[in-house]
Amino acid sequence: MTERIIPLIDARAGPPASPMSWPEALLGAHGQLKDTRGRSIHDLRISVTDRCNFRCTYCMPASVFDKDYAFLPQSALLSFEEIERLTRLFVAHGVEKIRLTGGEPLLRKNIEHLIERLARLTTAAGKPLEITLTTNASLLKRKAAALVNAGLKRVTVSLDAIDEDVFRAMNDVDFPVAQVLEGIEAADAAGLRPLKINMVVKRGVNDHQIIPLARHFKGTGHIVRFIEFMDVGSSNGWRMDDVVPSREVIDRLNTSFGLTTLEPNYIGEVAQRWAYTDGSGEVGVISSVTQAFCADCSRARLSTEGQLFTCLFANAGHDLRTPLRGGATDAQLTHLIASIWQPRSDRYSEIRTAQTAALRKVEMSYIGG
């Protein structure tokens, strides 16, 4: 049997995971957090399941995530009540955007009930919390209306090719691209518009799909984003030779369609935005490998079982589930979150080398992308 790798807890990065004995005078107040580089916490990505029905080679290769792989038991997962409570505390610290991820989040039973809970929360400024979800769209046609009714605002769909054979090979479960497109249409019809379509680009595997995918969605209002193949986790066989730099992607798109630059929507936005010169929409690139955006990173990640990660490329998390289930007060949990974020100095993509790329890191399916 293949055992699931559980990241170690780095006790040096913050206070003990069980803060029950802390005096009230040491407990942190609500308020926006800044880390050692002055980065606020703005986005919280919550993984609601470590399971997925695809076996994409860059995320959950079947050679590792096989039928004997030990996924988390239900008792280990944070309940919807626990997720709602932690989210409320993160919002008090400045979080304005929640992204539900996995694995495949639509595999989590009654996910719309969680969305309904989170949709009742408001930001520190009294605005509605922005709730989004990333999905492979295999279940989106069936779920779209319920997600919108629950309060979901946007959906991002992972789609790595528009060609049938290439897509089936990449998802490695023989899932047809037509059903993904049907899910996108259903989400559009339900009001989740515009959708973002994410394509992870791997040289020699699907980079010939850049232009066809862009052409398919050009003029639809949906935004295609091309993501550099990243060294997330330790099981996807990452090599720098497999990376297609975003600059090359933009050059190809510009040659075919004509592009002009757009300003970011907000500080810390990971995608660089480009508009078609004929006014028929926009595309984006995410360049974590060749153009690091660590300096503005405002994202925290909460794993399925309540581990808090401050970087996508981390090899260790911080346990929130133990104090959460051990009776910690909101004030104690608030202080714990602050004491994890404030010492944060993560800048993995700025210092990436062949040596750091080879280090054991948490798998993307465990904390979401």
C-alpha positions in Angstrom: 0.0 0.0 0.0 1.2 3.5 -0.8 1.2 5.7 2.3 0.0 9.2 2.3 2.8 11.7 3.1 1.8 14.0 6.0 3.9 17.1 6.2 5.7 17.8 9.4 4.7 20.6 11.7 7.4 23.2 12.1 7.1 24.2 15.8 9.8 26.9 15.3 7.5 28.9 12.9 5.0 29.9 15.6 3.7 29.2 19.1 2.7 25.7 20.3 -0.3 24.2 18.4 -2.2 23.9 21.7 -2.5 27.5 23.1 -5.0 26.7 25.9 -2.7 27.9 28.7 -1.9 31.3 27.2 -2.8 34.3 29.3 -5.5 36.5 27.8 -3.0 39.4 27.8 -1.0 37.6 25.1 -3.9 36.9 22.8 -3.9 38.9 19.6 -6.6 41.4 18.5 -8.4 41.3 15.2 -6.9 43.4 12.5 -5.0 43.1 9.2 -1.8 41.1 9.4 1.5 41.9 7.7 4.3 39.4 7.4 8.1 40.2 7.5 8.0 41.5 3.9 4.9 43.7 4.5 2.5 41.4 2.7 -1.1 41.3 3.9 -3.2 38.3 4.1 -6.0 38.8 1.4 -6.8 35.3 0.0 -7.5 32.1 1.8 -7.6 28.9 -0.3 -9.4 26.1 1.5 -9.0 22.5 0.4 -12.2 20.6 1.1 -11.0 17.1 0.0 -7.8 15.4 -0.9 -9.6 13.2 -3.4 -9.9 13.7 -7.1 -11.5 11.7 -10.0 -8.8 12.7 -12.4 -5.1 11.6 -12.3 -3.5 14.5 -14.1 0.2 13.8 -14.5 1.4 17.2 -13.1 -0.7 16.9 -9.9 -1.9 13.4 -9.0 -0.1 10.9 -11.2 -1.6 7.5 -11.2 1.7 5.9 -10.4 1.6 7.5 -7.0 -2.1 8.0 -6.4 -3.2 4.5 -7.2 -6.0 2.3 -5.9 -4.0 1.6 -2.7 -3.3 5.2 -1.9 -4.3 6.1 1.7 -6.6 9.2 1.4 -7.7 10.9 4.5 -10.6 9.4 6.5 -13.7 11.4 6.9 -13.0 12.0 10.6 -9.8 13.8 9.7 -11.5 16.4 7.5 -12.5 19.7 8.8 -16.3 19.9 9.1 -18.2 22.7 7.5 -18.8 24.2 10.9 -15.0 24.2 11.6 -14.2 25.7 8.2 -16.8 28.4 8.7 -15.4 29.3 12.1 -11.8 29.5 10.9 -12.8 31.4 7.9 -14.5 34.0 10.1 -11.3 34.5 12.0 -9.2 34.8 8.8 -11.7 37.4 7.5 -11.2 39.4 10.7 -7.5 39.4 9.8 -8.1 41.0 6.4 -9.1 38.1 4.1 -11.6 39.2 1.4 -11.5 36.2 -1.0 -12.1 32.5 -0.4 -11.2 29.9 -3.0 -12.5 26.4 -2.4 -10.1 23.8 -3.9 -9.1 20.1 -3.5 -8.5 17.6 -4.9 -11.7 18.0 -6.7 -13.9 20.1 -4.4 -17.2 19.0 -6.1 -16.5 15.5 -4.7 -17.1 16.9 -1.2 -20.7 15.9 -0.3 -23.1 18.9 0.0 -20.4 21.4 -0.9 -23.1 23.9 -1.6 -24.0 23.9 2.1 -20.5 25.1 3.0 -20.8 27.8 0.3 -24.1 28.9 1.8 -22.4 29.2 5.3 -19.4 31.2 3.9 -21.7 33.5 1.8 -23.2 34.8 5.0 -19.8 36.3 6.1 -18.7 39.8 5.3 -15.3 41.4 5.1 -14.0 43.9 7.7 -15.3 46.7 5.5 -18.7 45.1 5.5 -18.6 43.9 1.9 -19.7 40.4 0.8 -17.0 37.9 0.9 -15.8 36.8 -2.6 -16.3 33.1 -2.8 -14.8 31.2 -5.8 -14.1 27.6 -6.6 -11.6 25.7 -8.8 -12.8 22.5 -10.4 -12.1 20.1 -13.2 -15.8 20.6 -14.2 -16.6 16.9 -14.4 -19.5 17.5 -12.0 -20.2 21.1 -12.8 -23.1 20.6 -15.2 -25.0 18.8 -12.4 -23.9 21.2 -9.6 -23.8 24.7 -11.3 -27.3 25.9 -10.3 -27.0 24.8 -6.7 -23.6 26.4 -6.4 -25.0 29.8 -7.6 -28.0 29.5 -5.4 -25.8 28.9 -2.4 -23.8 32.1 -3.1 -20.8 31.1 -5.2 -19.5 34.1 -7.2 -17.0 32.6 -9.7 -15.6 29.4 -11.0 -12.2 28.5 -12.4 -12.0 25.4 -14.6 -8.9 23.4 -15.1 -8.7 22.4 -18.8 -5.3 21.4 -20.2 -6.3 20.8 -23.9 -9.2 21.2 -26.2 -8.1 18.2 -28.3 -9.8 15.1 -27.3 -6.8 12.7 -27.3 -4.5 15.1 -25.6 -7.0 15.9 -22.9 -7.9 12.3 -22.2 -4.2 11.5 -21.9 -3.5 14.3 -19.5 -6.4 13.5 -17.1 -5.4 9.9 -17.4 -8.9 8.6 -16.7 -10.2 8.8 -20.2 -12.6 11.7 -19.4 -14.0 13.4 -22.5 -13.4 17.1 -23.1 -17.0 17.5 -24.3 -18.3 16.9 -20.7 -15.9 19.6 -19.4 -17.3 22.0 -22.0 -20.8 21.2 -21.0 -20.0 22.0 -17.4 -18.6 25.4 -18.5 -21.7 26.1 -20.5 -23.9 25.1 -17.5 -21.9 27.4 -15.2 -22.2 30.3 -17.7 -25.9 29.8 -18.0 -26.3 29.7 -14.2 -24.6 33.1 -13.9 -21.0 32.2 -13.0 -19.7 34.5 -15.7 -17.0 35.1 -16.7 -15.3 31.8 -16.0 -11.5 31.5 -15.9 -10.1 28.5 -17.8 -6.7 27.4 -16.5 -4.2 25.4 -18.6 -1.0 24.0 -17.2 1.4 24.1 -20.1 4.0 21.3 -20.3 6.5 21.4 -23.2 6.1 18.5 -25.6 2.9 17.4 -24.0 0.2 20.1 -24.6 2.0 23.3 -25.6 0.6 22.8 -29.1 -2.8 23.3 -27.6 -2.1 27.0 -26.5 -3.5 28.5 -29.7 -6.4 26.1 -30.2 -7.6 26.6 -26.6 -7.3 30.4 -26.8 -9.2 30.4 -30.1 -12.0 28.2 -28.7 -12.8 30.7 -25.9 -11.9 33.9 -27.7 -15.0 36.1 -27.9 -16.9 34.1 -25.3 -16.2 36.4 -22.4 -14.3 33.7 -20.5 -10.6 34.2 -19.6 -8.0 31.6 -20.5 -4.9 31.6 -18.3 -1.7 29.7 -19.1 0.2 28.4 -16.1 3.9 27.5 -16.1 4.4 23.8 -15.1 5.6 24.1 -11.5 7.6 22.0 -9.1 4.8 21.6 -6.6 5.1 18.5 -4.4 7.5 15.6 -5.1 5.6 13.3 -7.4 5.1 15.1 -10.7 8.6 14.6 -12.2 9.2 18.3 -12.7 12.1 19.4 -14.9 13.0 22.9 -16.0 13.2 21.6 -19.6 9.4 20.9 -19.4 8.6 24.5 -18.6 7.2 26.7 -21.4 8.0 30.3 -20.1 5.1 32.6 -20.1 7.0 35.0 -22.3 7.0 32.3 -25.0 3.3 31.8 -24.5 2.5 35.5 -24.9 4.7 35.6 -28.0 2.8 32.8 -29.6 -0.6 34.4 -28.8 0.5 37.8 -29.9 1.7 36.4 -33.3 -1.7 34.6 -33.8 -4.1 37.2 -32.4 -2.4 40.4 -31.3 -2.3 41.4 -27.7 -1.9 44.5 -25.5 -1.1 44.6 -21.8 -3.7 45.2 -19.1 -3.2 46.5 -15.5 -3.7 44.1 -12.6 -7.1 44.0 -11.0 -5.5 44.3 -7.5 -2.1 44.2 -5.8 -1.0 40.6 -5.5 -2.9 39.3 -8.5 -0.8 36.3 -9.7 -1.9 36.4 -13.4 -0.4 39.0 -15.8 -3.3 40.2 -18.0 -3.4 40.7 -21.7 -6.2 41.9 -24.0 -6.9 40.9 -27.6 -6.3 44.0 -29.7 -9.6 43.4 -31.5 -11.5 43.8 -28.2 -12.7 40.2 -28.1 -11.5 39.4 -24.6 -8.5 38.7 -22.5 -6.0 36.0 -21.6 -3.5 35.7 -18.7 -0.3 34.0 -17.8 0.9 32.8 -14.4 4.7 32.7 -14.2 5.7 31.3 -10.9 8.8 29.7 -12.3 10.3 32.4 -14.6 8.8 35.6 -13.1 8.4 35.1 -9.4 5.6 37.1 -7.8 6.6 36.3 -4.2 6.9 40.0 -3.3 3.2 40.5 -3.5 1.9 37.1 -2.4 -1.1 37.5 -0.2 -2.4 33.9 -0.1 -2.7 31.4 2.8 -3.8 27.8 2.3 -5.8 25.7 4.6 -5.6 21.9 4.0 -8.4 19.4 4.2 -7.4 18.4 7.7 -6.7 21.9 9.1 -3.0 22.5 8.4 -2.2 26.1 7.6 0.4 26.6 4.8 1.9 30.0 4.0 3.4 29.0 0.7 2.4 26.7 -2.2 5.9 25.2 -2.1 6.0 24.5 1.6 7.2 21.3 3.2 5.5 21.9 6.5 2.2 23.2 7.8 0.9 24.6 11.1 -1.8 22.6 13.0 -5.1 24.5 13.5 -7.3 21.5 13.9 -5.9 20.4 17.3 -6.6 23.6 19.1 -9.8 24.1 17.2 -11.1 20.7 18.4 -9.4 21.1 21.8 -11.6 24.0 23.0 -9.5 27.0 22.0 -11.4 30.3 22.1 -11.8 32.5 19.1 -9.2 34.9 20.7 -6.7 32.1 21.0 -7.2 30.9 17.5 -6.9 34.5 16.2 -3.6 34.9 18.0 -2.4 31.6 16.6 -3.2 32.6 13.0 -1.4 36.0 13.6 1.7 34.3 15.1 1.9 32.1 12.0 1.5 34.8 9.4 3.5 37.6 10.9 6.9 35.7 10.9 6.3 34.6 7.3 9.2 35.2 5.0 8.4 32.7 2.2 9.9 33.5 -1.2 10.4 30.1 -2.8 10.0 31.1 -6.4 12.6 33.9 -6.0 15.2 31.5 -4.7 14.3 28.3 -6.7 17.4 26.3 -7.7 17.8 22.7 -8.9 18.6 21.9 -5.2 15.4 23.5 -3.8 13.3 22.0 -6.5 14.4 18.6 -5.4 13.3 19.1 -1.8 10.3 17.2 -0.5 7.3 19.4 -0.6 3.6 19.0 0.2 1.6 17.7 -2.8 -0.7 20.2 -4.6 -3.7 17.8 -4.2 -3.4 18.2 -0.4 -3.5 22.0 -0.3 -4.9 23.0 -3.6 -3.3 25.0 -6.4 
